[in-house]
Amino acid sequence: MSYLKAQDTISGKEGKAVATIDGNVEDMFYIKKIEANVEKTKSEIKTLGRRGTQHKATGWSGTGSMTIYYITTNFRKLMTSYMQNGVDTYFDILVTNEDPASDAGSQTIVLEGVNLDKVIMAKLDTESDILDEEVSFTFENVRVLDSFKEPALG
């Protein structure tokens, strides 16, 4: 029986994320966790001759969140710019999973048109040794630049 070799799983600590904001490329070394999801929008379709409801995909929506260490002011500046001037910023985030211990290789995904939903503007916490924050966002498109290889089975 074939099986997935443990060394080919991908470590969540291996990889990188890079943001391109207004033409400036920034290594997002402060990320603890990032997750982006696509959810289909579906319409319910009822037809003659069938009692059940069918579903047809009619679009999609991209949402995400990232947990970051509270050591960057960039997102607060973007939100302040929107608040004070009405200028909203859309940017791209490139996420690469690359575990050198795995034979699966790497995967690189670009989230295009990232737009912030919610940003903590100020934070203190007497019970926390390390401050972090949750940032939610939407995105407009996804590109797959690199794909994992099929792992060799044991």
VMD Tcl script that builds the backbone (N, CA, C; Angstrom):
set m [mol new atoms 462]
animate dup $m
set s [atomselect $m all]
$s set {name element resname resid chain x y z} {
  {N N MET 1 A 0.830 -1.177 0.000}
  {CA C MET 1 A 0.000 0.000 0.000}
  {C C MET 1 A 0.882 1.251 0.000}
  {N N SER 2 A 0.583 2.201 -0.835}
  {CA C SER 2 A 1.343 3.445 -0.908}
  {C C SER 2 A 0.933 4.395 0.218}
  {N N TYR 3 A 1.853 5.254 0.599}
  {CA C TYR 3 A 1.564 6.224 1.649}
  {C C TYR 3 A 2.387 7.491 1.426}
  {N N LEU 4 A 1.922 8.572 2.007}
  {CA C LEU 4 A 2.634 9.845 1.971}
  {C C LEU 4 A 3.744 9.805 3.006}
  {N N LYS 5 A 4.956 10.129 2.588}
  {CA C LYS 5 A 6.077 10.161 3.525}
  {C C LYS 5 A 5.989 11.434 4.372}
  {N N ALA 6 A 6.168 11.285 5.661}
  {CA C ALA 6 A 6.034 12.403 6.598}
  {C C ALA 6 A 6.944 13.572 6.230}
  {N N GLN 7 A 8.148 13.282 5.727}
  {CA C GLN 7 A 9.080 14.369 5.418}
  {C C GLN 7 A 8.599 15.228 4.246}
  {N N ASP 8 A 7.603 14.734 3.486}
  {CA C ASP 8 A 7.099 15.523 2.349}
  {C C ASP 8 A 5.955 16.450 2.720}
  {N N THR 9 A 5.467 16.393 3.955}
  {CA C THR 9 A 4.475 17.379 4.376}
  {C C THR 9 A 5.166 18.742 4.478}
  {N N ILE 10 A 4.397 19.789 4.419}
  {CA C ILE 10 A 4.955 21.143 4.379}
  {C C ILE 10 A 4.886 21.779 5.765}
  {N N SER 11 A 6.021 22.220 6.266}
  {CA C SER 11 A 6.074 22.922 7.540}
  {C C SER 11 A 5.441 24.304 7.382}
  {N N GLY 12 A 4.590 24.666 8.319}
  {CA C GLY 12 A 3.958 25.981 8.300}
  {C C GLY 12 A 4.929 27.115 8.587}
  {N N LYS 13 A 6.123 26.783 9.064}
  {CA C LYS 13 A 7.120 27.807 9.387}
  {C C LYS 13 A 8.039 28.121 8.216}
  {N N GLU 14 A 7.952 27.323 7.167}
  {CA C GLU 14 A 8.825 27.508 6.011}
  {C C GLU 14 A 8.076 28.251 4.918}
  {N N GLY 15 A 8.622 29.325 4.457}
  {CA C GLY 15 A 7.998 30.087 3.385}
  {C C GLY 15 A 8.229 31.570 3.588}
  {N N LYS 16 A 7.492 32.336 2.789}
  {CA C LYS 16 A 7.628 33.785 2.915}
  {C C LYS 16 A 6.387 34.453 2.333}
  {N N ALA 17 A 6.215 35.703 2.703}
  {CA C ALA 17 A 5.148 36.525 2.152}
  {C C ALA 17 A 5.737 37.893 1.830}
  {N N VAL 18 A 5.350 38.423 0.682}
  {CA C VAL 18 A 5.860 39.715 0.215}
  {C C VAL 18 A 4.677 40.536 -0.267}
  {N N ALA 19 A 4.600 41.780 0.170}
  {CA C ALA 19 A 3.533 42.682 -0.271}
  {C C ALA 19 A 4.109 43.703 -1.237}
  {N N THR 20 A 3.344 44.024 -2.266}
  {CA C THR 20 A 3.694 45.119 -3.170}
  {C C THR 20 A 2.614 46.178 -3.009}
  {N N ILE 21 A 2.993 47.280 -2.342}
  {CA C ILE 21 A 2.065 48.358 -2.012}
  {C C ILE 21 A 2.566 49.635 -2.671}
  {N N ASP 22 A 1.759 50.182 -3.559}
  {CA C ASP 22 A 2.136 51.404 -4.292}
  {C C ASP 22 A 3.516 51.277 -4.936}
  {N N GLY 23 A 3.819 50.118 -5.481}
  {CA C GLY 23 A 5.091 49.890 -6.158}
  {C C GLY 23 A 6.244 49.531 -5.243}
  {N N ASN 24 A 6.060 49.629 -3.947}
  {CA C ASN 24 A 7.104 49.273 -2.979}
  {C C ASN 24 A 6.943 47.813 -2.565}
  {N N VAL 25 A 8.033 47.060 -2.635}
  {CA C VAL 25 A 8.022 45.651 -2.265}
  {C C VAL 25 A 8.501 45.526 -0.825}
  {N N GLU 26 A 7.680 44.862 -0.004}
  {CA C GLU 26 A 7.996 44.747 1.424}
  {C C GLU 26 A 7.937 43.290 1.854}
  {N N ASP 27 A 9.025 42.802 2.431}
  {CA C ASP 27 A 9.064 41.460 3.005}
  {C C ASP 27 A 8.194 41.474 4.260}
  {N N MET 28 A 7.197 40.620 4.319}
  {CA C MET 28 A 6.268 40.602 5.447}
  {C C MET 28 A 6.759 39.643 6.526}
  {N N PHE 29 A 7.944 39.919 7.054}
  {CA C PHE 29 A 8.580 39.090 8.068}
  {C C PHE 29 A 7.771 39.022 9.356}
  {N N TYR 30 A 6.848 39.933 9.548}
  {CA C TYR 30 A 6.072 40.035 10.778}
  {C C TYR 30 A 4.827 39.144 10.790}
  {N N ILE 31 A 4.593 38.388 9.734}
  {CA C ILE 31 A 3.407 37.528 9.676}
  {C C ILE 31 A 3.601 36.298 10.553}
  {N N LYS 32 A 2.599 36.011 11.370}
  {CA C LYS 32 A 2.535 34.760 12.114}
  {C C LYS 32 A 1.686 33.750 11.358}
  {N N LYS 33 A 0.638 34.246 10.707}
  {CA C LYS 33 A -0.295 33.365 10.007}
  {C C LYS 33 A -1.028 34.177 8.953}
  {N N ILE 34 A -1.202 33.600 7.774}
  {CA C ILE 34 A -2.030 34.216 6.743}
  {C C ILE 34 A -2.869 33.117 6.111}
  {N N GLU 35 A -4.108 33.452 5.848}
  {CA C GLU 35 A -5.012 32.501 5.219}
  {C C GLU 35 A -5.940 33.266 4.290}
  {N N ALA 36 A -6.064 32.792 3.065}
  {CA C ALA 36 A -6.950 33.409 2.084}
  {C C ALA 36 A -7.895 32.338 1.552}
  {N N ASN 37 A -9.168 32.676 1.465}
  {CA C ASN 37 A -10.190 31.724 1.048}
  {C C ASN 37 A -11.001 32.283 -0.111}
  {N N VAL 38 A -11.431 31.395 -0.989}
  {CA C VAL 38 A -12.357 31.745 -2.063}
  {C C VAL 38 A -13.636 30.971 -1.813}
  {N N GLU 39 A -14.738 31.690 -1.829}
  {CA C GLU 39 A -16.042 31.059 -1.666}
  {C C GLU 39 A -16.894 31.361 -2.881}
  {N N LYS 40 A -17.457 30.312 -3.457}
  {CA C LYS 40 A -18.323 30.485 -4.614}
  {C C LYS 40 A -19.643 31.130 -4.195}
  {N N THR 41 A -20.177 31.954 -5.075}
  {CA C THR 41 A -21.529 32.460 -4.946}
  {C C THR 41 A -22.394 31.560 -5.818}
  {N N LYS 42 A -23.481 31.049 -5.267}
  {CA C LYS 42 A -24.329 30.139 -6.020}
  {C C LYS 42 A -25.778 30.616 -5.984}
  {N N SER 43 A -26.459 30.394 -7.095}
  {CA C SER 43 A -27.887 30.674 -7.172}
  {C C SER 43 A -28.643 29.359 -7.064}
  {N N GLU 44 A -29.797 29.425 -6.398}
  {CA C GLU 44 A -30.654 28.255 -6.331}
  {C C GLU 44 A -31.508 28.212 -7.591}
  {N N ILE 45 A -31.564 27.056 -8.226}
  {CA C ILE 45 A -32.308 26.882 -9.464}
  {C C ILE 45 A -33.364 25.805 -9.242}
  {N N LYS 46 A -34.611 26.180 -9.469}
  {CA C LYS 46 A -35.721 25.230 -9.366}
  {C C LYS 46 A -36.255 25.003 -10.769}
  {N N THR 47 A -36.385 23.736 -11.143}
  {CA C THR 47 A -36.830 23.408 -12.492}
  {C C THR 47 A -38.023 22.475 -12.445}
  {N N LEU 48 A -38.808 22.504 -13.515}
  {CA C LEU 48 A -39.923 21.585 -13.652}
  {C C LEU 48 A -39.392 20.165 -13.723}
  {N N GLY 49 A -40.123 19.252 -13.131}
  {CA C GLY 49 A -39.744 17.850 -13.202}
  {C C GLY 49 A -38.743 17.428 -12.143}
  {N N ARG 50 A -38.357 18.346 -11.284}
  {CA C ARG 50 A -37.403 18.001 -10.220}
  {C C ARG 50 A -37.848 18.684 -8.940}
  {N N ARG 51 A -38.009 17.916 -7.903}
  {CA C ARG 51 A -38.460 18.486 -6.630}
  {C C ARG 51 A -37.326 19.170 -5.876}
  {N N GLY 52 A -36.137 18.670 -6.061}
  {CA C GLY 52 A -34.986 19.230 -5.349}
  {C C GLY 52 A -34.508 20.522 -5.976}
  {N N THR 53 A -33.819 21.290 -5.197}
  {CA C THR 53 A -33.223 22.542 -5.665}
  {C C THR 53 A -31.819 22.257 -6.159}
  {N N GLN 54 A -31.530 22.759 -7.340}
  {CA C GLN 54 A -30.185 22.632 -7.892}
  {C C GLN 54 A -29.422 23.932 -7.624}
  {N N HIS 55 A -28.127 23.889 -7.834}
  {CA C HIS 55 A -27.290 25.066 -7.573}
  {C C HIS 55 A -26.384 25.326 -8.763}
  {N N LYS 56 A -26.244 26.601 -9.079}
  {CA C LYS 56 A -25.365 27.004 -10.178}
  {C C LYS 56 A -24.401 28.068 -9.658}
  {N N ALA 57 A -23.125 27.826 -9.889}
  {CA C ALA 57 A -22.120 28.813 -9.495}
  {C C ALA 57 A -22.285 30.061 -10.363}
  {N N THR 58 A -22.325 31.222 -9.711}
  {CA C THR 58 A -22.530 32.480 -10.431}
  {C C THR 58 A -21.437 33.504 -10.142}
  {N N GLY 59 A -20.470 33.147 -9.344}
  {CA C GLY 59 A -19.386 34.070 -9.019}
  {C C GLY 59 A -18.576 33.554 -7.847}
  {N N TRP 60 A -17.766 34.425 -7.298}
  {CA C TRP 60 A -16.945 34.055 -6.150}
  {C C TRP 60 A -16.572 35.302 -5.366}
  {N N SER 61 A -16.116 35.081 -4.141}
  {CA C SER 61 A -15.667 36.166 -3.279}
  {C C SER 61 A -14.395 35.717 -2.565}
  {N N GLY 62 A -13.395 36.577 -2.541}
  {CA C GLY 62 A -12.137 36.263 -1.879}
  {C C GLY 62 A -11.994 37.029 -0.577}
  {N N THR 63 A -11.777 36.309 0.516}
  {CA C THR 63 A -11.575 36.933 1.822}
  {C C THR 63 A -10.377 36.289 2.500}
  {N N GLY 64 A -9.800 37.008 3.441}
  {CA C GLY 64 A -8.666 36.454 4.154}
  {C C GLY 64 A -8.412 37.164 5.457}
  {N N SER 65 A -7.460 36.609 6.182}
  {CA C SER 65 A -7.031 37.232 7.432}
  {C C SER 65 A -5.561 36.898 7.650}
  {N N MET 66 A -4.919 37.753 8.395}
  {CA C MET 66 A -3.538 37.487 8.785}
  {C C MET 66 A -3.358 37.907 10.227}
  {N N THR 67 A -2.621 37.100 10.938}
  {CA C THR 67 A -2.211 37.445 12.283}
  {C C THR 67 A -0.763 37.890 12.172}
  {N N ILE 68 A -0.501 39.100 12.639}
  {CA C ILE 68 A 0.846 39.652 12.512}
  {C C ILE 68 A 1.327 40.155 13.861}
  {N N TYR 69 A 2.632 40.157 14.027}
  {CA C TYR 69 A 3.201 40.794 15.211}
  {C C TYR 69 A 2.956 42.294 15.108}
  {N N TYR 70 A 2.678 42.908 16.215}
  {CA C TYR 70 A 2.321 44.327 16.278}
  {C C TYR 70 A 3.606 45.172 16.208}
  {N N ILE 71 A 4.257 45.151 15.026}
  {CA C ILE 71 A 5.518 45.884 14.882}
  {C C ILE 71 A 5.602 46.666 13.582}
  {N N THR 72 A 4.475 46.778 12.874}
  {CA C THR 72 A 4.473 47.577 11.650}
  {C C THR 72 A 3.342 48.595 11.710}
  {N N THR 73 A 3.612 49.770 11.191}
  {CA C THR 73 A 2.604 50.828 11.144}
  {C C THR 73 A 1.994 50.947 9.750}
  {N N ASN 74 A 2.497 50.171 8.797}
  {CA C ASN 74 A 2.057 50.314 7.403}
  {C C ASN 74 A 0.549 50.209 7.228}
  {N N PHE 75 A -0.080 49.225 7.850}
  {CA C PHE 75 A -1.516 49.039 7.661}
  {C C PHE 75 A -2.313 50.152 8.334}
  {N N ARG 76 A -1.825 50.663 9.452}
  {CA C ARG 76 A -2.477 51.815 10.099}
  {C C ARG 76 A -2.385 53.050 9.206}
  {N N LYS 77 A -1.254 53.218 8.532}
  {CA C LYS 77 A -1.101 54.350 7.605}
  {C C LYS 77 A -2.055 54.233 6.419}
  {N N LEU 78 A -2.219 53.013 5.881}
  {CA C LEU 78 A -3.146 52.819 4.772}
  {C C LEU 78 A -4.578 53.131 5.198}
  {N N MET 79 A -4.954 52.683 6.377}
  {CA C MET 79 A -6.306 52.940 6.870}
  {C C MET 79 A -6.504 54.422 7.170}
  {N N THR 80 A -5.496 55.079 7.724}
  {CA C THR 80 A -5.585 56.508 8.014}
  {C C THR 80 A -5.718 57.314 6.725}
  {N N SER 81 A -5.009 56.917 5.688}
  {CA C SER 81 A -5.118 57.589 4.397}
  {C C SER 81 A -6.549 57.516 3.869}
  {N N TYR 82 A -7.162 56.348 4.022}
  {CA C TYR 82 A -8.553 56.216 3.590}
  {C C TYR 82 A -9.474 57.085 4.451}
  {N N MET 83 A -9.266 57.059 5.757}
  {CA C MET 83 A -10.122 57.815 6.677}
  {C C MET 83 A -10.051 59.322 6.424}
  {N N GLN 84 A -8.841 59.832 6.199}
  {CA C GLN 84 A -8.650 61.276 6.096}
  {C C GLN 84 A -8.817 61.822 4.685}
  {N N ASN 85 A -8.447 61.020 3.675}
  {CA C ASN 85 A -8.437 61.526 2.307}
  {C C ASN 85 A -9.374 60.782 1.364}
  {N N GLY 86 A -9.950 59.684 1.837}
  {CA C GLY 86 A -10.803 58.883 0.975}
  {C C GLY 86 A -10.022 58.060 -0.035}
  {N N VAL 87 A -8.701 57.996 0.109}
  {CA C VAL 87 A -7.859 57.237 -0.807}
  {C C VAL 87 A -7.715 55.811 -0.266}
  {N N ASP 88 A -8.305 54.861 -0.986}
  {CA C ASP 88 A -8.228 53.471 -0.580}
  {C C ASP 88 A -7.109 52.796 -1.370}
  {N N THR 89 A -6.388 51.915 -0.732}
  {CA C THR 89 A -5.236 51.269 -1.350}
  {C C THR 89 A -5.518 49.789 -1.577}
  {N N TYR 90 A -5.236 49.341 -2.785}
  {CA C TYR 90 A -5.294 47.928 -3.142}
  {C C TYR 90 A -3.865 47.496 -3.432}
  {N N PHE 91 A -3.481 46.329 -2.947}
  {CA C PHE 91 A -2.111 45.863 -3.131}
  {C C PHE 91 A -2.097 44.358 -3.328}
  {N N ASP 92 A -0.936 43.819 -3.631}
  {CA C ASP 92 A -0.775 42.384 -3.867}
  {C C ASP 92 A 0.058 41.757 -2.759}
  {N N ILE 93 A -0.263 40.506 -2.440}
  {CA C ILE 93 A 0.542 39.728 -1.503}
  {C C ILE 93 A 0.935 38.425 -2.193}
  {N N LEU 94 A 2.225 38.163 -2.234}
  {CA C LEU 94 A 2.773 36.931 -2.787}
  {C C LEU 94 A 3.111 36.014 -1.613}
  {N N VAL 95 A 2.550 34.816 -1.614}
  {CA C VAL 95 A 2.783 33.854 -0.534}
  {C C VAL 95 A 3.457 32.618 -1.124}
  {N N THR 96 A 4.610 32.258 -0.577}
  {CA C THR 96 A 5.345 31.078 -1.033}
  {C C THR 96 A 5.475 30.095 0.118}
  {N N ASN 97 A 5.054 28.847 -0.137}
  {CA C ASN 97 A 5.316 27.737 0.776}
  {C C ASN 97 A 6.513 26.991 0.201}
  {N N GLU 98 A 7.555 26.856 0.990}
  {CA C GLU 98 A 8.746 26.166 0.498}
  {C C GLU 98 A 9.494 25.548 1.660}
  {N N ASP 99 A 9.291 24.265 1.841}
  {CA C ASP 99 A 9.943 23.520 2.905}
  {C C ASP 99 A 11.096 22.728 2.284}
  {N N PRO 100 A 12.350 23.088 2.576}
  {CA C PRO 100 A 13.483 22.406 1.945}
  {C C PRO 100 A 13.578 20.923 2.316}
  {N N ALA 101 A 12.906 20.497 3.374}
  {CA C ALA 101 A 12.941 19.092 3.765}
  {C C ALA 101 A 11.963 18.243 2.960}
  {N N SER 102 A 11.078 18.898 2.201}
  {CA C SER 102 A 10.056 18.187 1.446}
  {C C SER 102 A 10.427 18.088 -0.028}
  {N N ASP 103 A 10.129 16.954 -0.633}
  {CA C ASP 103 A 10.341 16.785 -2.072}
  {C C ASP 103 A 9.192 17.378 -2.885}
  {N N ALA 104 A 8.198 17.942 -2.216}
  {CA C ALA 104 A 7.044 18.516 -2.914}
  {C C ALA 104 A 7.392 19.830 -3.608}
  {N N GLY 105 A 8.540 20.388 -3.302}
  {CA C GLY 105 A 8.930 21.645 -3.933}
  {C C GLY 105 A 8.228 22.826 -3.296}
  {N N SER 106 A 7.854 23.812 -4.115}
  {CA C SER 106 A 7.256 25.023 -3.565}
  {C C SER 106 A 5.950 25.348 -4.281}
  {N N GLN 107 A 5.177 26.179 -3.629}
  {CA C GLN 107 A 3.950 26.708 -4.213}
  {C C GLN 107 A 3.958 28.206 -3.986}
  {N N THR 108 A 3.677 28.971 -5.032}
  {CA C THR 108 A 3.608 30.429 -4.906}
  {C C THR 108 A 2.258 30.906 -5.433}
  {N N ILE 109 A 1.562 31.627 -4.585}
  {CA C ILE 109 A 0.248 32.174 -4.900}
  {C C ILE 109 A 0.319 33.691 -4.750}
  {N N VAL 110 A -0.268 34.410 -5.702}
  {CA C VAL 110 A -0.362 35.867 -5.593}
  {C C VAL 110 A -1.819 36.225 -5.352}
  {N N LEU 111 A -2.068 36.930 -4.265}
  {CA C LEU 111 A -3.381 37.501 -3.993}
  {C C LEU 111 A -3.359 38.915 -4.558}
  {N N GLU 112 A -4.187 39.185 -5.545}
  {CA C GLU 112 A -4.184 40.487 -6.211}
  {C C GLU 112 A -5.351 41.339 -5.728}
  {N N GLY 113 A -5.111 42.624 -5.643}
  {CA C GLY 113 A -6.168 43.552 -5.243}
  {C C GLY 113 A -6.586 43.379 -3.797}
  {N N VAL 114 A -5.620 43.137 -2.928}
  {CA C VAL 114 A -5.910 43.004 -1.498}
  {C C VAL 114 A -6.360 44.364 -0.966}
  {N N ASN 115 A -7.435 44.358 -0.192}
  {CA C ASN 115 A -7.971 45.587 0.395}
  {C C ASN 115 A -8.324 45.303 1.848}
  {N N LEU 116 A -7.813 46.116 2.751}
  {CA C LEU 116 A -7.997 45.894 4.182}
  {C C LEU 116 A -9.435 46.161 4.614}
  {N N ASP 117 A -9.950 45.318 5.499}
  {CA C ASP 117 A -11.285 45.497 6.071}
  {C C ASP 117 A -11.219 46.146 7.442}
  {N N LYS 118 A -10.304 45.663 8.249}
  {CA C LYS 118 A -10.271 46.044 9.661}
  {C C LYS 118 A -8.818 46.065 10.124}
  {N N VAL 119 A -8.446 47.148 10.792}
  {CA C VAL 119 A -7.075 47.311 11.291}
  {C C VAL 119 A -7.142 47.844 12.714}
  {N N ILE 120 A -6.367 47.273 13.602}
  {CA C ILE 120 A -6.248 47.815 14.960}
  {C C ILE 120 A -5.412 49.082 14.870}
  {N N MET 121 A -5.941 50.176 15.355}
  {CA C MET 121 A -5.230 51.454 15.263}
  {C C MET 121 A -4.299 51.684 16.457}
  {N N ALA 122 A -4.634 51.167 17.616}
  {CA C ALA 122 A -3.774 51.297 18.798}
  {C C ALA 122 A -4.052 50.101 19.699}
  {N N LYS 123 A -3.013 49.671 20.423}
  {CA C LYS 123 A -3.188 48.489 21.259}
  {C C LYS 123 A -2.218 48.509 22.433}
  {N N LEU 124 A -2.735 48.171 23.590}
  {CA C LEU 124 A -1.955 47.868 24.789}
  {C C LEU 124 A -2.582 46.638 25.414}
  {N N ASP 125 A -1.781 45.822 26.083}
  {CA C ASP 125 A -2.308 44.623 26.719}
  {C C ASP 125 A -1.348 44.227 27.828}
  {N N THR 126 A -1.730 44.482 29.063}
  {CA C THR 126 A -0.841 44.202 30.198}
  {C C THR 126 A -0.661 42.707 30.454}
  {N N GLU 127 A -1.489 41.869 29.836}
  {CA C GLU 127 A -1.391 40.438 30.058}
  {C C GLU 127 A -0.697 39.706 28.917}
  {N N SER 128 A -0.212 40.451 27.962}
  {CA C SER 128 A 0.435 39.825 26.809}
  {C C SER 128 A 1.932 40.102 26.822}
  {N N ASP 129 A 2.721 39.044 26.665}
  {CA C ASP 129 A 4.171 39.223 26.568}
  {C C ASP 129 A 4.558 39.788 25.205}
  {N N ILE 130 A 3.796 39.394 24.168}
  {CA C ILE 130 A 4.081 39.830 22.808}
  {C C ILE 130 A 2.775 40.279 22.170}
  {N N LEU 131 A 2.758 41.497 21.655}
  {CA C LEU 131 A 1.549 42.002 21.007}
  {C C LEU 131 A 1.446 41.491 19.572}
  {N N ASP 132 A 0.244 41.088 19.211}
  {CA C ASP 132 A -0.036 40.750 17.825}
  {C C ASP 132 A -1.386 41.355 17.463}
  {N N GLU 133 A -1.754 41.232 16.198}
  {CA C GLU 133 A -3.035 41.775 15.759}
  {C C GLU 133 A -3.574 40.940 14.609}
  {N N GLU 134 A -4.874 40.961 14.484}
  {CA C GLU 134 A -5.578 40.259 13.414}
  {C C GLU 134 A -6.016 41.312 12.391}
  {N N VAL 135 A -5.671 41.088 11.123}
  {CA C VAL 135 A -6.030 41.995 10.042}
  {C C VAL 135 A -6.858 41.214 9.026}
  {N N SER 136 A -8.079 41.669 8.773}
  {CA C SER 136 A -8.921 40.990 7.781}
  {C C SER 136 A -8.875 41.769 6.467}
  {N N PHE 137 A -9.109 41.049 5.359}
  {CA C PHE 137 A -9.015 41.676 4.049}
  {C C PHE 137 A -9.867 40.933 3.037}
  {N N THR 138 A -10.072 41.583 1.902}
  {CA C THR 138 A -10.660 40.942 0.734}
  {C C THR 138 A -9.619 40.997 -0.372}
  {N N PHE 139 A -9.831 40.214 -1.439}
  {CA C PHE 139 A -8.943 40.290 -2.592}
  {C C PHE 139 A -9.763 40.052 -3.845}
  {N N GLU 140 A -9.221 40.528 -4.974}
  {CA C GLU 140 A -9.970 40.547 -6.228}
  {C C GLU 140 A -9.592 39.440 -7.210}
  {N N ASN 141 A -8.397 38.855 -7.046}
  {CA C ASN 141 A -7.953 37.823 -7.981}
  {C C ASN 141 A -6.845 36.993 -7.343}
  {N N VAL 142 A -6.625 35.814 -7.909}
  {CA C VAL 142 A -5.564 34.914 -7.457}
  {C C VAL 142 A -4.823 34.406 -8.680}
  {N N ARG 143 A -3.495 34.366 -8.577}
  {CA C ARG 143 A -2.671 33.732 -9.613}
  {C C ARG 143 A -1.812 32.672 -8.949}
  {N N VAL 144 A -1.697 31.522 -9.594}
  {CA C VAL 144 A -0.812 30.454 -9.130}
  {C C VAL 144 A 0.452 30.548 -9.971}
  {N N LEU 145 A 1.569 30.946 -9.351}
  {CA C LEU 145 A 2.840 31.068 -10.078}
  {C C LEU 145 A 3.618 29.763 -10.093}
  {N N ASP 146 A 3.642 29.062 -8.958}
  {CA C ASP 146 A 4.347 27.784 -8.847}
  {C C ASP 146 A 3.430 26.800 -8.136}
  {N N SER 147 A 3.491 25.545 -8.542}
  {CA C SER 147 A 2.676 24.489 -7.954}
  {C C SER 147 A 3.553 23.440 -7.280}
  {N N PHE 148 A 3.030 22.846 -6.215}
  {CA C PHE 148 A 3.717 21.719 -5.597}
  {C C PHE 148 A 3.852 20.583 -6.619}
  {N N LYS 149 A 4.921 19.798 -6.497}
  {CA C LYS 149 A 5.073 18.575 -7.284}
  {C C LYS 149 A 4.331 17.460 -6.567}
  {N N GLU 150 A 3.918 16.467 -7.333}
  {CA C GLU 150 A 3.327 15.287 -6.726}
  {C C GLU 150 A 4.404 14.589 -5.903}
  {N N PRO 151 A 4.130 14.310 -4.627}
  {CA C PRO 151 A 5.163 13.653 -3.821}
  {C C PRO 151 A 5.354 12.202 -4.235}
  {N N ALA 152 A 6.590 11.731 -4.082}
  {CA C ALA 152 A 6.893 10.317 -4.317}
  {C C ALA 152 A 6.336 9.533 -3.129}
  {N N LEU 153 A 5.534 8.554 -3.413}
  {CA C LEU 153 A 4.917 7.794 -2.334}
  {C C LEU 153 A 5.855 6.720 -1.808}
  {N N GLY 154 A 5.680 6.412 -0.545}
  {CA C GLY 154 A 6.494 5.378 0.079}
  {C C GLY 154 A 5.907 4.016 -0.159}
}
mol reanalyze $m
mol bondsrecalc $m
mol representation Tube
mol addrep $m
